[in-house]
């Protein structure tokens, strides 16, 4: 039986040569592109330029892509399930999610700049980044404040600021800058540098209660921006004065009694309005100074009493005033029976409940009831005028 075997003709030398040339061309092209992205250690020497390793159209598109990718990741993480992480965990997640972008330690040492103690709490409806360390991606810029809590001392300004910092669209300085009363000579650049970084659509805030009683403050803030929104936390002026005295007493135990400081002459009953604890509570007088520069529509008055009894209600008014979505609600608060005022279930930068420090809610000394009544009589006409000016009754004389 005959067998036949069929063999393919051996490839010619010309085919081999053509194939080899094409393969080498492809490899050379890939190597050249690889070198353009600086992923090889050795490349053909080229002139070093200051514009960076990747230039022209390719470089601009790559940078745009990186920026867009970063922003989308930040938005995704700030709207997902509750999560608490340390900053090194955040960097690790970035490295995992950005395989094509340089997400190494060098980038984050320059861009992240998060302290070792920074907790990042990403909760549905909001994110809690530490003030001044807003963007783990190096985003944002420092701006002059668009809103300022200008007063009053011992009215509840610290509580209001801490509550507001829960809002993802508010970034506030923790310490009081005292720029418009004590540090104005340092200049606007100095003041701006104190502010935290903010993204587009976020509001920069600060609080310094002494601004409300500083005669130069309205003109100085107006010179910065006539559109600045102002917030004043007010409280029963008699209770406020006693609280003011209590704070001073804790620092200087040897000061005179509240009664002796209240009167110029106890016999005549003449109130000493030069004492700052008394003078601050004449709200109508101070408000007159502010209305020389700002319309009432740019000033919001927050009740210190309602900030304790109904924090979510007062915070709702503040959020409306600032043009923000009402994110801070009843779910953010619980009432601490020991301290006697509301606390945050979860503060900015932490997953734990947070109450104001031990310096808040001090026990007031016992004051002679006759002195208290004299003070109520003194403040009554000023309170009535203040009610008329603000269009709101605060109930201090009920």
Helices and strands as residue ranges (DSSP letters): H 13-36, H 56-77, E 83-86, H 87-97, H 105-111, E 119-123, E 126-128, E 141-142, E 147-151, H 157-164, E 170-172, G 184-186, H 188-194, E 197-198, E 203-207, G 209-213, H 217-224, E 229-234, H 237-251, H 258-262, E 263-265, E 270-271, H 276-279, H 283-290, G 296-298, E 299-303, H 304-309, H 311-321, G 330-332, E 333-336, E 341-344, H 369-390
